[in-house]
Amino acid sequence: MKRASTRIAPPSRPAERVAPAAPALAARTAFPLRREGPAKLTGEARYADDLVFAGAWYGATIRSDDPHATLIAIDRDPDFDWSRVLIVTADEIPGENVVSLISDDQPVLVPVGGEIRHHAEPVALLAAADRSTLHAAKRRIQLRTERLPAVFDPLASTQQIAHFAIRRGDAEKGLADAELIVEGEYRVGHQEQLYIENQAMIALPRDDGGITVHGSLQCPYYIHKAMKRALNLTDAQAVVIQSETGGGFGGKEEYPSMIALHAALLARKLGKPVRMIYDRHEDISATTKRHPAIVRHRTGVTRDGELVAQEIEVVMDGGAYATLTPVVLSRGTIHAGGPYRCENVTITGRAMATNTPPNGAFRGFGAPQTEFAAEMQVNRIAEALDVSPLELRRRWAYREGDVTPTGQVLRESVAALEVLEAAAETAGFSRKRTDRRRASTSGGTRASGIGLALAWHGAGFTGAGETHLASVASIELTDVGAIRVLTASTEMGQGTKTIFPQLVAAELGIGIDEVEMAPQDTSLVPDSGPTVASRTAMVVGRILIGAARKLRARVEESSGQPFPRSYRDFAKRNGGIRIDERFEPYPGITFDEERYVGDAYPCYGWAAAVAEVEVDLDTGEVAVESVVSADDVGRVIHPVLAEGQVEGGTLQAVGYATMEEIKLADGRYLNDRLATYLIPTALDAPRITSILVEKPFSGSPHGAKGVGELPMDVAAPAVVAAIHDAVGVWIHELPATPERILAALSGASAPDTPGSEPGTRSGARANRAAPARGVDPRPEAPSDPLPLRAPQDKGGDWERDR
């Protein structure tokens, strides 16, 4: 992958390539190397499958072959020697048979007599001392089931998981007054996170009757809470330790709770360690994916290009269980109008249950789905008005003082125009677009095009989510004079273990190498919240800076000397101290969680992308030649790591746009192997130019807003816009495969939407145990309340537990 990068200063200074960002950090001539990099490069890093525990057995999961059925019995072959195998079923779960998350609808194991709701649902667990015995035992178990009617199409489902409504002004009147109405329906399918390391957990029984779990994960305290409920453990008895983690992208946010519980149940019964390490086939076939969505737009404009009204409907496929779907839908709904001011907006979102494997967290978390639709709609309006898509975005893009559909006044850190101009200028968008039109002639077998997209992304949790979560991060000065950072924020390749010491060292005035990172072990570190939502640098970094300031003040007050010269002597005289700092709400941020009105996020990140493609007119194959991505991250802490996030997110979005597609039959993933699920390789990677724009957020002392999800929101619509520029037809569904492009060029029917299955019986219930309307807590209300993106210590639904 070819790469280039640029940094652009805040608009208070002329745009230019500048030195390191924050003043406290700018004195350093070079940024630190990735903290965990040497261990990974030399092979010393220990991933879960590298960990060795004496006497460990191997665990496996027995899964359903039906998408919807009643489990009648679990039959064992009487000719097999079962004395060599350990079996666990649902009736042996000591606590509640539930994977604790937002809703209590997903069991750890389906009990006999219970309802199977998707293919590959866990039914029983096996463990054996060696793999050959384990594999043989799996083949000797048969599930007796009674098939139930299944629903695979979210539009045919009657059972709702969640719904939200956002209204501002009068969209109906605005559409009636509009001089032009553009309508569009856009569809996106599943996307697999495809982290490089598969899901993996190892559970060890403890002397106190508890369980310690080592594994590949994003959120230690998700698993901690899930273990306490399902295994009936105390805080001290449930211990979760992150091993080196080879990528997550959201796929290791909620699903690790499931595999950790399975390993723990086996280890508890066996009295020995149990290893649960998925192979790639099981990982793809059983774990969560990006939510498919159908997004419908009706947009009213005047002939001179004023945006007067937006009417948007979002329907997401949640799969068989809620998992994190309410929060994914919430974010997707809030972002569905795009980064554009409009006085009259109605946005409704609903997530429906189907008999397909549950969907969950993935980079962008609902925004890439709805912002793809928003950007396609803007491009089609520009075409209808015969204006440049760049010029239309210049007119519509948010500025400071504008009001969003939730009624939030954008008071600061609004960089829509800055990123738009940076991407367009760097890519030469207007010039290249004009040149292509002048040079376009009929004939030839290849066509090139250029496309543009703009996006916004709420930083951190929605509304008062961070306040409810009440995250804690700590800094410890040990009795031997060491400085140690204690957080539950995990490293999975994005740089947590590098930027946290960087921030703390800068605040204390000491060298980065003098700051240690405590392991992500729930028996040692506080609950800093999940490593999700682009919140690590912005939210947890802010908490750590607060803790560092308190530590510095205490030492300097006692010693009368600057911290760097006195902290070691202070520790010798007074012993170690630990500062526990809790999240403090951002001043002036208010959000009505019942009506979805107010400040949905403390601030937003902004991104723009320009993509150039070449399309083979004979085969429909698309080669993405280059992508320029301009991303406002508030304040850059570590340019190299930030650029890496932009490059990785951009390439992931290119795959989403052009080739990544899950095919289903009877609710089962068909292409559940690397041979059949395609992602971009090094040969497919375009030249990526990363432009880091700085528009600091005053609510954080370091000004950072987060970068991990931003590039995922823009590259896909930019690529599809470039395909249109090349061939003259619009692709309304992702991915824009050769088959869809050729169908659009010929006027033929496009292939089925990813994940859809013709023949789904309308009205079928995906969940017989749930009410007819589904697990939605308020199906009759105009909107559900804000869900909290975290599991609860106590059971109940997400409305009651708010």
GUGUBA-363632 format. One record per residue (C-alpha): residue in three letters; x, y, z. Coordinates in steps of 0.5 Angstrom, whole numbers, padded with zeros to 4 digits, always signed. Layout:
BEGIN
ALAXYZ ...
END
This chain:
BEGIN
MET+0000+0000+0000 LYS+0003+0007-0002 ARG+0002+0012+0003 ALA+0003+0020+0004 SER+0001+0024+0010 THR+0000+0032+0011 ARG-0002+0035+0018 ILE-0006+0042+0018 ALA-0006+0046+0024 PRO-0013+0049+0027 PRO-0016+0055+0023 SER-0013+0060+0028 ARG-0006+0059+0024 PRO-0005+0058+0017 ALA-0006+0051+0014 GLU+0001+0048+0014 ARG+0005+0042+0015 VAL+0006+0043+0022 ALA+0011+0040+0028 PRO+0008+0036+0033 ALA+0001+0038+0036 ALA+0000+0039+0043 PRO+0004+0044+0047 ALA+0006+0040+0052 LEU+0009+0035+0047 ALA+0011+0039+0042 ALA+0018+0040+0046 ARG+0020+0033+0044 THR+0023+0032+0037 ALA+0021+0025+0036 PHE+0015+0021+0038 PRO+0015+0015+0042 LEU+0016+0008+0038 ARG+0010+0004+0039 ARG+0010+0001+0046 GLU+0009-0006+0044 GLY+0012-0006+0038 PRO+0019-0010+0039 ALA+0015-0016+0042 LYS+0011-0016+0036 LEU+0016-0016+0031 THR+0021-0021+0035 GLY+0015-0026+0037 GLU+0016-0025+0044 ALA+0009-0022+0045 ARG+0004-0028+0048 TYR-0003-0028+0044 ALA-0008-0033+0048 ASP-0006-0039+0044 ASP+0001-0038+0046 LEU+0000-0038+0053 VAL+0001-0045+0056 PHE-0002-0048+0063 ALA-0001-0054+0065 GLY-0006-0060+0065 ALA-0010-0055+0060 TRP-0016-0059+0056 TYR-0019-0057+0049 GLY-0026-0054+0049 ALA-0031-0054+0043 THR-0038-0052+0042 ILE-0044-0056+0039 ARG-0048-0051+0035 SER-0055-0052+0032 ASP-0056-0053+0024 ASP-0063-0050+0024 PRO-0064-0043+0024 HIS-0070-0043+0028 ALA-0073-0049+0032 THR-0074-0052+0039 LEU-0069-0057+0042 ILE-0072-0063+0043 ALA-0066-0067+0046 ILE-0058-0068+0045 ASP-0056-0075+0043 ARG-0050-0078+0045 ASP-0047-0084+0041 PRO-0048-0090+0045 ASP-0042-0093+0042 PHE-0037-0088+0044 ASP-0033-0088+0050 TRP-0036-0081+0053 SER-0031-0082+0060 ARG-0026-0079+0056 VAL-0030-0073+0055 LEU-0033-0067+0059 ILE-0040-0065+0057 VAL-0044-0058+0060 THR-0051-0057+0058 ALA-0055-0051+0060 ASP-0058-0054+0066 GLU-0051-0054+0069 ILE-0050-0046+0069 PRO-0050-0044+0076 GLY-0052-0037+0075 GLU-0057-0034+0070 ASN-0057-0037+0063 VAL-0056-0030+0060 VAL-0050-0027+0056 SER-0051-0020+0060 LEU-0051-0014+0056 ILE-0056-0009+0054 SER-0062-0014+0054 ASP-0063-0021+0057 ASP-0065-0024+0051 GLN-0059-0029+0049 PRO-0058-0035+0053 VAL-0051-0038+0054 LEU-0053-0044+0052 VAL-0060-0046+0049 PRO-0063-0051+0054 VAL-0067-0057+0052 GLY-0074-0055+0051 GLY-0071-0048+0049 GLU-0072-0044+0043 ILE-0066-0044+0038 ARG-0066-0038+0034 HIS-0060-0038+0029 HIS-0056-0042+0025 ALA-0049-0044+0029 GLU-0053-0042+0036 PRO-0049-0045+0042 VAL-0053-0051+0045 ALA-0047-0055+0049 LEU-0040-0055+0051 LEU-0035-0061+0050 ALA-0028-0061+0053 ALA-0022-0067+0052 ALA-0015-0068+0054 ASP-0013-0068+0046 ARG-0016-0065+0040 SER-0017-0072+0036 THR-0021-0074+0042 LEU-0025-0067+0042 HIS-0026-0068+0034 ALA-0029-0075+0035 ALA-0033-0073+0040 LYS-0036-0067+0036 ARG-0038-0072+0031 ARG-0042-0077+0036 ILE-0047-0072+0038 GLN-0053-0070+0034 LEU-0059-0065+0036 ARG-0066-0067+0035 THR-0070-0061+0034 GLU-0077-0059+0031 ARG-0076-0054+0026 LEU-0080-0047+0027 PRO-0082-0042+0021 ALA-0076-0037+0020 VAL-0076-0030+0018 PHE-0069-0028+0014 ASP-0072-0021+0012 PRO-0072-0015+0017 LEU-0078-0012+0013 ALA-0082-0018+0014 SER-0080-0019+0021 THR-0086-0017+0026 GLN-0081-0017+0032 GLN-0077-0010+0034 ILE-0071-0010+0038 ALA-0071-0002+0038 HIS-0074+0004+0035 PHE-0072+0012+0035 ALA-0075+0018+0032 ILE-0071+0025+0031 ARG-0076+0031+0029 ARG-0074+0038+0028 GLY-0078+0043+0024 ASP-0084+0040+0020 ALA-0081+0036+0015 GLU-0088+0034+0012 LYS-0089+0042+0010 GLY-0082+0043+0008 LEU-0083+0037+0003 ALA-0089+0040+0000 ASP-0086+0047-0001 ALA-0080+0044-0004 GLU-0079+0045-0012 LEU-0075+0038-0013 ILE-0076+0032-0009 VAL-0071+0027-0010 GLU-0072+0020-0007 GLY-0068+0014-0006 GLU-0067+0007-0003 TYR-0060+0005-0001 ARG-0058-0002+0002 VAL-0052-0005+0005 GLY-0050-0012+0007 HIS-0046-0015+0013 GLN-0039-0014+0014 GLU-0034-0019+0017 GLN-0029-0015+0022 LEU-0024-0021+0020 TYR-0019-0019+0026 ILE-0012-0023+0024 GLU-0013-0027+0031 ASN-0019-0031+0032 GLN-0023-0031+0038 ALA-0019-0034+0044 MET-0020-0035+0051 ILE-0017-0040+0057 ALA-0021-0041+0063 LEU-0017-0043+0070 PRO-0021-0045+0076 ARG-0019-0041+0082 ASP-0018-0044+0089 ASP-0023-0039+0092 GLY-0028-0042+0087 GLY-0028-0037+0082 ILE-0025-0037+0075 THR-0019-0033+0072 VAL-0020-0032+0064 HIS-0014-0030+0060 GLY-0016-0028+0052 SER-0017-0024+0046 LEU-0022-0018+0048 GLN-0023-0011+0048 CYS-0027-0010+0054 PRO-0025-0013+0060 TYR-0031-0011+0065 TYR-0036-0013+0060 ILE-0033-0020+0061 HIS-0033-0019+0068 LYS-0040-0017+0069 ALA-0042-0023+0065 MET-0038-0028+0069 LYS-0041-0025+0075 ARG-0048-0026+0073 ALA-0048-0033+0069 LEU-0043-0036+0074 ASN-0046-0033+0080 LEU-0039-0030+0082 THR-0037-0024+0087 ASP-0033-0019+0084 ALA-0026-0022+0087 GLN-0028-0029+0084 ALA-0029-0026+0077 VAL-0022-0024+0074 VAL-0021-0022+0067 ILE-0014-0021+0064 GLN-0013-0019+0057 SER-0007-0023+0053 GLU-0004-0019+0047 THR-0010-0018+0042 GLY-0009-0019+0035 GLY-0014-0014+0032 GLY-0022-0013+0034 PHE-0025-0007+0030 GLY-0031-0008+0035 GLY-0032-0016+0034 LYS-0028-0017+0040 GLU-0033-0012+0044 GLU-0039-0016+0046 TYR-0038-0023+0043 PRO-0032-0025+0048 SER-0037-0025+0053 MET-0040-0031+0050 ILE-0033-0035+0049 ALA-0031-0033+0056 LEU-0037-0036+0059 HIS-0036-0043+0055 ALA-0029-0044+0057 ALA-0031-0042+0064 LEU-0036-0047+0065 LEU-0032-0052+0062 ALA-0026-0051+0067 ARG-0031-0050+0073 LYS-0034-0057+0072 LEU-0027-0060+0070 GLY-0023-0057+0075 LYS-0017-0056+0070 PRO-0016-0050+0065 VAL-0020-0050+0059 ARG-0017-0047+0052 MET-0023-0045+0047 ILE-0019-0042+0041 TYR-0024-0042+0035 ASP-0021-0043+0028 ARG-0023-0038+0022 HIS-0029-0042+0020 GLU-0032-0042+0027 ASP-0030-0035+0028 ILE-0034-0033+0021 SER-0040-0037+0022 ALA-0042-0036+0029 THR-0039-0029+0031 THR-0043-0022+0030 LYS-0042-0018+0024 ARG-0044-0011+0022 HIS-0051-0010+0021 PRO-0055-0010+0014 ALA-0059-0004+0013 ILE-0064-0001+0009 VAL-0064+0007+0009 ARG-0070+0011+0005 HIS-0069+0018+0003 ARG-0074+0023+0001 THR-0070+0030+0000 GLY-0073+0037-0001 VAL-0069+0042-0005 THR-0070+0049-0008 ARG-0068+0050-0016 ASP-0062+0054-0013 GLY-0060+0048-0009 GLU-0063+0050-0002 LEU-0064+0044+0003 VAL-0071+0045+0006 ALA-0073+0038+0008 GLN-0070+0031+0010 GLU-0075+0025+0011 ILE-0071+0019+0013 GLU-0073+0012+0015 VAL-0067+0007+0017 VAL-0069-0001+0018 MET-0063-0005+0021 ASP-0063-0013+0021 GLY-0061-0014+0028 GLY-0061-0022+0027 ALA-0063-0026+0033 TYR-0061-0023+0039 ALA-0061-0015+0041 THR-0053-0015+0043 LEU-0051-0008+0042 THR-0056-0007+0036 PRO-0060-0001+0040 VAL-0054+0003+0041 VAL-0052+0001+0034 LEU-0059+0004+0031 SER-0058+0010+0036 ARG-0052+0012+0033 GLY-0054+0011+0026 THR-0060+0014+0026 ILE-0057+0021+0029 HIS-0052+0021+0024 ALA-0057+0019+0018 GLY-0058+0026+0016 GLY-0051+0027+0014 PRO-0047+0033+0016 TYR-0051+0038+0013 ARG-0056+0044+0016 CYS-0063+0043+0015 GLU-0069+0046+0018 ASN-0074+0041+0017 VAL-0072+0034+0019 THR-0075+0027+0021 ILE-0071+0021+0022 THR-0074+0014+0024 GLY-0070+0008+0026 ARG-0072+0001+0027 ALA-0068-0005+0028 MET-0072-0012+0027 ALA-0070-0019+0029 THR-0069-0024+0024 ASN-0067-0032+0025 THR-0060-0030+0023 PRO-0053-0030+0027 PRO-0054-0024+0031 ASN-0050-0017+0029 GLY-0046-0013+0033 ALA-0041-0008+0034 PHE-0036-0006+0028 ARG-0032+0000+0027 GLY-0037+0006+0026 PHE-0042+0003+0029 GLY-0048+0004+0025 ALA-0046+0011+0022 PRO-0042+0008+0016 GLN-0049+0005+0014 THR-0053+0011+0014 GLU-0048+0016+0012 PHE-0047+0012+0006 ALA-0054+0013+0004 ALA-0054+0020+0006 GLU-0048+0021+0001 MET-0051+0018-0004 GLN-0057+0022-0004 VAL-0053+0028-0004 ASN-0049+0026-0010 ARG-0056+0025-0014 ILE-0059+0031-0012 ALA-0052+0035-0014 GLU-0053+0031-0021 ALA-0061+0033-0021 LEU-0059+0040-0020 ASP-0053+0040-0025 VAL-0048+0043-0020 SER-0042+0040-0017 PRO-0042+0035-0011 LEU-0037+0039-0008 GLU-0040+0046-0009 LEU-0047+0043-0006 ARG-0043+0040+0000 ARG-0040+0047+0001 ARG-0047+0050+0001 TRP-0050+0045+0006 ALA-0044+0043+0011 TYR-0045+0045+0018 ARG-0041+0051+0021 GLU-0041+0053+0028 GLY-0047+0056+0031 ASP-0051+0051+0026 VAL-0057+0046+0029 THR-0057+0039+0028 PRO-0063+0035+0028 THR-0063+0033+0035 GLY-0063+0041+0037 GLN-0056+0041+0039 VAL-0052+0048+0037 LEU-0045+0046+0034 ARG-0041+0051+0039 GLU-0034+0049+0037 SER-0029+0044+0034 VAL-0033+0044+0027 ALA-0029+0042+0021 ALA-0033+0040+0016 LEU-0031+0045+0011 GLU-0024+0045+0013 VAL-0023+0037+0012 LEU-0028+0038+0005 GLU-0023+0043+0002 ALA-0017+0039+0005 ALA-0019+0033+0001 ALA-0021+0036-0005 GLU-0015+0041-0006 THR-0010+0035-0005 ALA-0014+0031-0009 GLY-0015+0036-0015 PHE-0022+0034-0015 SER-0025+0040-0019 ARG-0020+0040-0024 LYS-0020+0032-0025 ARG-0027+0032-0025 THR-0027+0037-0031 ASP-0022+0034-0035 ARG-0025+0027-0035 ARG-0031+0030-0037 ARG-0028+0034-0043 ALA-0024+0028-0045 SER-0030+0023-0044 THR-0031+0019-0051 SER-0035+0013-0053 GLY-0031+0007-0054 GLY-0026+0003-0050 THR-0026-0002-0045 ARG-0024+0002-0039 ALA-0027+0008-0035 SER-0024+0012-0030 GLY-0028+0017-0025 ILE-0027+0021-0018 GLY-0032+0021-0013 LEU-0033+0025-0006 ALA-0036+0024+0001 LEU-0036+0028+0007 ALA-0038+0025+0014 TRP-0039+0027+0021 HIS-0038+0022+0027 GLY-0040+0023+0035 ALA-0034+0023+0039 GLY-0035+0018+0045 PHE-0042+0016+0048 THR-0048+0019+0046 GLY-0052+0024+0051 ALA-0050+0022+0058 GLY-0047+0015+0057 GLU-0041+0017+0059 THR-0044+0020+0066 HIS-0048+0014+0067 LEU-0042+0009+0066 ALA-0037+0013+0071 SER-0031+0011+0068 VAL-0025+0011+0073 ALA-0017+0011+0071 SER-0012+0011+0076 ILE-0004+0013+0076 GLU+0000+0010+0082 LEU+0007+0013+0084 THR+0009+0006+0087 ASP+0014+0006+0094 VAL+0020+0005+0089 GLY+0019+0011+0085 ALA+0015+0008+0079 ILE+0010+0011+0075 ARG+0004+0007+0073 VAL-0002+0008+0069 LEU-0008+0003+0071 THR-0014+0003+0066 ALA-0018-0002+0063 SER-0017+0001+0056 THR-0014-0005+0052 GLU-0009-0005+0046 MET-0011-0008+0040 GLY-0006-0005+0035 GLN-0009+0002+0035 GLY-0004+0005+0040 THR-0007+0005+0047 LYS+0000+0003+0051 THR+0004+0008+0047 ILE-0001+0015+0048 PHE-0003+0014+0055 PRO+0005+0014+0057 GLN+0006+0020+0053 LEU+0000+0024+0055 VAL+0002+0022+0063 ALA+0009+0024+0062 ALA+0008+0030+0058 GLU+0003+0032+0064 LEU+0008+0030+0069 GLY+0014+0033+0066 ILE+0018+0026+0066 GLY+0021+0022+0060 ILE+0016+0017+0057 ASP+0020+0011+0059 GLU+0019+0013+0066 VAL+0012+0011+0065 GLU+0009+0004+0066 MET+0003+0001+0064 ALA-0001-0004+0068 PRO-0003-0010+0065 GLN-0011-0010+0063 ASP-0013-0015+0069 THR-0019-0013+0073 SER-0016-0015+0079 LEU-0011-0009+0079 VAL-0014-0004+0074 PRO-0021+0000+0075 ASP-0027+0000+0070 SER-0025+0005+0065 GLY-0030+0003+0060 PRO-0030-0001+0054 THR-0025+0001+0049 VAL-0030+0003+0043 ALA-0033+0009+0040 SER-0027+0013+0039 ARG-0027+0014+0046 THR-0020+0012+0049 ALA-0016+0018+0047 MET-0021+0023+0048 VAL-0025+0020+0054 VAL-0020+0016+0058 GLY-0014+0020+0056 ARG-0018+0026+0059 ILE-0019+0022+0066 LEU-0011+0021+0066 ILE-0009+0028+0065 GLY-0014+0030+0071 ALA-0010+0024+0075 ALA-0003+0026+0073 ARG-0005+0033+0075 LYS-0007+0031+0082 LEU-0001+0027+0083 ARG+0004+0032+0081 ALA+0000+0038+0085 ARG+0001+0033+0091 VAL+0008+0031+0090 GLU+0010+0039+0089 GLU+0006+0041+0095 SER+0009+0036+0100 SER+0016+0037+0097 GLY+0016+0044+0095 GLN+0020+0042+0089 PRO+0018+0041+0081 PHE+0015+0034+0080 PRO+0021+0031+0076 ARG+0026+0032+0081 SER+0022+0030+0087 TYR+0018+0024+0086 ARG+0022+0019+0087 ASP+0025+0022+0094 PHE+0017+0023+0096 ALA+0016+0016+0095 LYS+0022+0014+0099 ARG+0019+0018+0105 ASN+0012+0017+0104 GLY+0011+0011+0101 GLY+0007+0010+0094 ILE+0000+0013+0093 ARG-0005+0012+0088 ILE-0010+0017+0085 ASP-0017+0015+0082 GLU-0020+0019+0078 ARG-0027+0019+0075 PHE-0030+0022+0069 GLU-0033+0029+0070 PRO-0039+0031+0065 TYR-0037+0036+0060 PRO-0040+0043+0062 GLY-0046+0045+0058 ILE-0048+0039+0055 THR-0055+0036+0056 PHE-0059+0031+0053 ASP-0066+0029+0054 GLU-0065+0021+0054 GLU-0073+0020+0053 ARG-0074+0025+0047 TYR-0067+0025+0044 VAL-0067+0032+0044 GLY-0060+0036+0046 ASP-0053+0035+0045 ALA-0052+0028+0043 TYR-0045+0028+0043 PRO-0040+0033+0047 CYS-0037+0034+0040 TYR-0036+0031+0033 GLY-0030+0029+0029 TRP-0031+0031+0021 ALA-0028+0027+0015 ALA-0028+0028+0008 ALA-0025+0023+0002 VAL-0024+0023-0005 ALA-0023+0017-0009 GLU-0021+0015-0016 VAL-0023+0009-0019 GLU-0022+0005-0026 VAL-0027+0001-0028 ASP-0027-0005-0033 LEU-0033-0004-0038 ASP-0033-0011-0040 THR-0032-0015-0033 GLY-0035-0009-0028 GLU-0029-0010-0024 VAL-0027-0004-0020 ALA-0020-0002-0019 VAL-0019+0003-0013 GLU-0013+0007-0015 SER-0013+0013-0010 VAL-0016+0015-0004 VAL-0015+0022+0000 SER-0018+0022+0007 ALA-0018+0028+0011 ASP-0020+0027+0018 ASP-0021+0032+0024 VAL-0018+0029+0030 GLY-0018+0035+0035 ARG-0011+0035+0037 VAL-0006+0030+0034 ILE-0003+0026+0040 HIS+0002+0021+0036 PRO+0002+0023+0028 VAL+0004+0016+0026 LEU-0001+0012+0030 ALA-0006+0017+0027 GLU-0004+0016+0020 GLY-0004+0008+0021 GLN-0012+0009+0024 VAL-0014+0013+0017 GLU-0010+0008+0013 GLY-0013+0002+0016 GLY-0020+0005+0016 THR-0020+0007+0009 LEU-0018+0000+0007 GLN-0023-0003+0011 ALA-0028+0002+0008 VAL-0025+0000+0001 GLY-0027-0007+0002 TYR-0034-0005+0004 ALA-0035-0001-0002 THR-0033-0006-0007 MET-0032-0014-0005 GLU-0034-0015+0002 GLU-0040-0019+0002 ILE-0043-0025+0006 LYS-0048-0029+0003 LEU-0053-0033+0006 ALA-0058-0039+0005 ASP-0063-0041+0010 GLY-0060-0037+0015 ARG-0053-0040+0014 TYR-0047-0036+0012 LEU-0045-0039+0006 ASN-0038-0036+0005 ASP-0035-0037+0012 ARG-0028-0038+0010 LEU-0022-0034+0008 ALA-0022-0037+0001 THR-0029-0035+0000 TYR-0030-0028+0004 LEU-0026-0023+0000 ILE-0022-0017+0003 PRO-0017-0013+0000 THR-0010-0015-0001 ALA-0004-0011-0002 LEU-0005-0012-0009 ASP-0012-0008-0008 ALA-0010-0003-0004 PRO-0010+0004-0007 ARG-0005+0010-0006 ILE-0008+0013+0001 THR-0006+0020+0003 SER-0008+0022+0010 ILE-0009+0029+0012 LEU-0010+0030+0019 VAL-0014+0036+0021 GLU-0013+0039+0028 LYS-0020+0043+0031 PRO-0019+0042+0038 PHE-0024+0040+0043 SER-0024+0045+0049 GLY-0027+0040+0053 SER-0021+0036+0054 PRO-0015+0039+0056 HIS-0011+0035+0050 GLY-0016+0037+0045 ALA-0016+0030+0042 LYS-0023+0027+0039 GLY-0021+0020+0037 VAL-0020+0018+0030 GLY-0021+0010+0030 GLU-0028+0010+0026 LEU-0028+0017+0022 PRO-0025+0014+0016 MET-0029+0008+0016 ASP-0035+0013+0014 VAL-0033+0016+0008 ALA-0029+0012+0003 ALA-0034+0007+0001 PRO-0039+0013-0001 ALA-0033+0016-0004 VAL-0031+0010-0008 VAL-0039+0009-0011 ALA-0039+0016-0013 ALA-0033+0015-0017 ILE-0036+0009-0020 HIS-0042+0013-0022 ASP-0037+0019-0025 ALA-0034+0013-0029 VAL-0039+0009-0032 GLY-0045+0014-0031 VAL-0050+0009-0027 TRP-0051+0009-0019 ILE-0050+0003-0015 HIS-0055+0003-0009 GLU-0053-0003-0006 LEU-0046-0005-0002 PRO-0042-0008-0004 ALA-0041-0005-0011 THR-0039-0012-0014 PRO-0038-0013-0022 GLU-0045-0016-0022 ARG-0048-0010-0020 ILE-0044-0006-0024 LEU-0046-0010-0030 ALA-0053-0010-0028 ALA-0054-0003-0028 LEU-0050-0002-0034 SER-0055-0006-0038 GLY-0061-0005-0034 ALA-0062-0012-0032 SER-0064-0013-0025 ALA-0059-0013-0020 PRO-0057-0019-0016 ASP-0060-0020-0009 THR-0059-0015-0003 PRO-0053-0018+0001 GLY-0057-0022+0007 SER-0063-0022+0004 GLU-0067-0029+0002 PRO-0073-0029-0002 GLY-0079-0033+0000 THR-0079-0031+0007 ARG-0086-0032+0010 SER-0088-0025+0012 GLY-0090-0025+0019 ALA-0086-0030+0022 ARG-0084-0029+0029 ALA-0076-0030+0030 ASN-0077-0030+0037 ARG-0083-0034+0040 ALA-0081-0033+0047 ALA-0081-0026+0046 PRO-0087-0021+0046 ALA-0091-0021+0039 ARG-0087-0014+0038 GLY-0081-0016+0040 VAL-0076-0014+0046 ASP-0077-0007+0044 PRO-0078-0004+0051 ARG-0083+0001+0049 PRO-0086-0001+0042 GLU-0092+0004+0042 ALA-0088+0010+0044 PRO-0085+0015+0039 SER-0078+0013+0041 ASP-0074+0009+0046 PRO-0070+0012+0051 LEU-0063+0012+0050 PRO-0059+0005+0051 LEU-0053+0005+0055 ARG-0047+0001+0051 ALA-0045-0003+0057 PRO-0048-0010+0061 GLN-0051-0009+0067 ASP-0049-0012+0074 LYS-0057-0014+0075 GLY-0062-0017+0070 GLY-0067-0013+0067 ASP-0069-0010+0060 TRP-0065-0004+0058 GLU-0070+0001+0059 ARG-0071-0001+0066 ASP-0064-0001+0068 ARG-0062+0006+0065 
END
